[in-house]
Amino acid sequence: MDTSIVGVGVGVTDRFRAVVEEKSGRIENIAPRAQSLEVKVTNRAYHNGRMEDSTVELTLTGKGPIVRAEAVDGDKFVALDLAVDKLCEQVRRAKEKRVDGRNHPRGARFEKGTGEIAGIDVQPASADVLKAVATGEVPILTGAEDEEDYTPVVIRTKRFDAEWMTVEEAVDRMELVGHDFFLFIDSRTDHPSVVYRRKGWDYGVISLETLAPPAQLAS
């Protein structure tokens, strides 16, 4: 696995390069198909009394999706450790998800041994029902009123208790449940929000803002 290091606003010392090489071995063990690891270190200096901090961004490329991780700390070595931990955890979760997908495939599938349809919430019609349809014994809805009431759209409603968490925690929960989105209350803003999956390991977040609490609007 090729490793490249880029410093923005900070010099890359030989000691840092040695630590990156050591950490890259850990990444290569958990992701043997990885082809390259890009390490970007950015240093920011603040003039309002805050200490400087360093951001370490890791980008792992190879056969499959690109994996990215980022961490910030006053010490770039600590930020590197945090970023590597995040990257390894994401790779581990992705592996477990692929294994689970092979062992428990989603969607409908036909079981040859039993002749049943599995993996879909549909109950096959019985022979009597099929015969009734073929002979016209099953009543057919006719008339304008029936046509107006009919709709092919099925809306299923689910209700859950609201949970306050950060965007990062919501992304982790979304990964754990295996969905493409996750609804939550942003603990930083108290706004209802949704995180959703984009291409690769990129994520997005949508939040709702209100001009006033519902109680004030009602009054």
C-alpha positions in Angstrom: 0.0 0.0 0.0 1.4 3.4 -1.0 1.4 6.1 1.6 1.5 9.9 0.9 1.6 12.7 3.4 0.7 16.3 2.8 1.2 19.1 5.3 -0.9 22.4 5.1 0.5 25.1 7.3 2.7 22.6 9.1 5.9 20.8 8.4 5.9 17.0 8.1 8.8 15.8 10.4 10.6 12.5 10.0 9.1 11.4 13.4 5.6 12.0 12.0 6.4 10.0 8.9 7.7 7.1 11.0 4.5 7.1 13.0 2.3 7.2 9.9 4.2 4.2 8.5 3.6 2.3 11.7 -0.1 3.1 11.7 -0.4 2.3 8.0 0.6 -1.3 8.8 -2.4 -1.6 11.1 -4.7 -0.2 8.3 -3.2 -2.6 5.8 -3.8 -5.6 8.1 -7.5 -4.8 8.3 -7.8 -3.7 4.6 -5.4 -5.9 2.7 -6.9 -4.9 -0.7 -6.2 -1.2 -0.1 -3.9 0.4 -2.7 -3.1 3.8 -1.3 -3.4 5.9 1.9 -3.4 9.7 1.8 -2.6 11.6 5.0 -3.3 15.3 5.1 -2.3 17.4 8.1 -3.7 20.9 8.4 -2.6 23.3 11.2 -4.8 26.2 12.2 -3.7 29.1 14.5 -6.4 31.1 16.3 -5.9 34.7 17.5 -8.7 34.7 20.2 -6.8 33.0 22.9 -7.5 29.5 21.7 -4.6 27.1 21.2 -3.6 25.8 17.7 -5.1 22.6 16.5 -4.3 20.1 13.9 -6.7 18.3 11.6 -5.6 14.9 10.2 -7.6 13.6 7.2 -7.2 10.0 6.0 -8.3 8.8 2.6 -8.0 5.1 1.8 -8.5 4.0 -1.8 -8.5 0.5 -3.4 -10.9 -2.0 -4.8 -14.2 -0.9 -3.5 -15.5 2.4 -2.0 -13.2 5.2 -0.8 -13.0 5.3 3.0 -12.4 8.7 4.7 -11.8 9.6 8.3 -10.9 12.9 10.1 -9.9 14.0 13.6 -8.9 17.2 15.2 -6.7 17.7 18.3 -4.1 20.1 19.6 -1.5 17.4 19.0 -1.2 16.1 15.5 0.0 12.7 16.8 -3.2 12.4 18.9 -5.3 13.5 15.9 -3.6 10.8 13.8 -4.4 8.1 16.4 -8.1 9.2 16.5 -8.4 9.3 12.7 -6.8 5.8 12.3 -9.2 4.4 14.9 -12.2 5.9 13.0 -10.9 4.6 9.7 -10.3 1.1 11.0 -13.8 1.1 12.6 -15.4 2.1 9.4 -13.6 -0.6 7.4 -14.6 -3.2 10.1 -18.3 -2.1 9.9 -18.2 -2.3 6.1 -16.7 -5.8 6.3 -19.4 -7.0 8.7 -22.1 -5.4 6.6 -20.9 -7.3 3.5 -20.7 -10.6 5.4 -24.2 -10.0 6.8 -25.5 -9.2 3.4 -24.2 -12.5 2.0 -25.6 -14.5 4.9 -28.9 -12.6 5.0 -29.6 -11.3 1.5 -32.4 -8.7 1.3 -35.2 -8.8 -1.1 -37.4 -11.6 -2.4 -35.9 -15.0 -3.2 -37.5 -18.3 -4.2 -36.8 -21.3 -2.1 -36.4 -24.3 -4.5 -36.8 -26.9 -1.8 -40.1 -25.7 -0.4 -41.4 -23.6 -3.3 -42.0 -20.6 -1.0 -41.1 -17.0 -1.5 -38.9 -15.7 1.3 -37.6 -12.2 2.1 -40.7 -10.3 1.2 -43.8 -9.4 3.2 -46.3 -11.0 0.7 -48.6 -13.9 1.3 -49.0 -16.0 -1.8 -52.6 -16.5 -3.0 -54.1 -19.9 -2.4 -55.3 -22.2 -5.2 -59.0 -21.4 -4.2 -58.4 -17.7 -4.6 -56.7 -18.1 -7.9 -59.6 -20.2 -9.2 -62.1 -17.6 -8.0 -60.3 -14.9 -9.9 -60.2 -17.0 -13.0 -63.9 -17.8 -12.9 -65.0 -14.3 -12.0 -66.3 -15.1 -8.6 -64.1 -12.4 -7.0 -66.1 -9.1 -7.1 -64.5 -6.4 -9.2 -64.8 -2.8 -8.0 -66.6 -0.6 -10.6 -67.9 2.9 -10.7 -66.6 6.4 -10.3 -66.6 6.3 -6.5 -64.5 3.1 -6.4 -62.0 4.6 -8.8 -61.7 7.8 -6.8 -61.1 5.8 -3.6 -58.5 3.5 -5.2 -54.8 4.4 -5.1 -51.8 2.2 -5.9 -49.7 4.2 -3.3 -49.3 2.4 0.0 -48.1 4.6 2.9 -46.8 2.9 6.0 -46.6 5.0 9.2 -44.0 4.3 11.9 -43.6 6.4 15.1 -40.6 6.5 17.3 -39.6 8.4 20.4 -37.4 11.4 19.7 -33.7 11.0 20.4 -31.2 13.8 20.9 -27.7 13.1 19.5 -24.9 14.7 17.5 -24.7 14.3 13.7 -21.7 12.0 14.1 -23.7 9.7 16.5 -26.6 9.7 14.0 -24.3 8.6 11.2 -23.0 5.7 13.4 -26.6 4.7 14.3 -27.6 4.8 10.6 -24.6 2.5 9.8 -25.6 0.1 12.6 -29.2 -0.2 11.5 -28.2 -0.5 7.8 -30.5 2.2 6.5 -29.8 5.0 4.0 -31.1 7.7 6.3 -31.7 8.3 10.1 -34.1 10.8 11.8 -33.0 12.4 15.0 -33.0 15.7 17.0 -29.7 17.5 16.7 -28.4 18.0 20.3 -26.4 21.0 19.2 -29.4 22.9 17.7 -32.5 21.1 19.0 -33.7 21.0 15.3 -35.3 17.9 13.8 -32.7 16.5 11.4 -32.0 13.7 9.0 -28.7 12.3 8.0 -28.5 10.4 4.7 -26.0 8.4 2.7 -24.5 9.9 -0.4 -21.9 8.3 -2.8 -19.1 6.3 -1.2 -18.6 7.3 2.4 -20.0 10.8 2.1 -23.0 11.8 4.1 -25.5 14.7 4.2 -27.7 16.2 6.8 -31.0 18.1 6.4 -32.4 20.1 9.3 -35.7 21.9 10.0 -35.7 25.3 11.5 -38.7 27.0 13.2 -39.3 30.7 13.8 -40.8 30.1 17.2 -41.7 27.1 19.4 -45.2 25.6 18.7 -46.6 26.9 22.0 -45.8 30.5 20.9 -47.3 29.9 17.5 -50.5 28.6 19.0 -51.0 31.6 21.2 
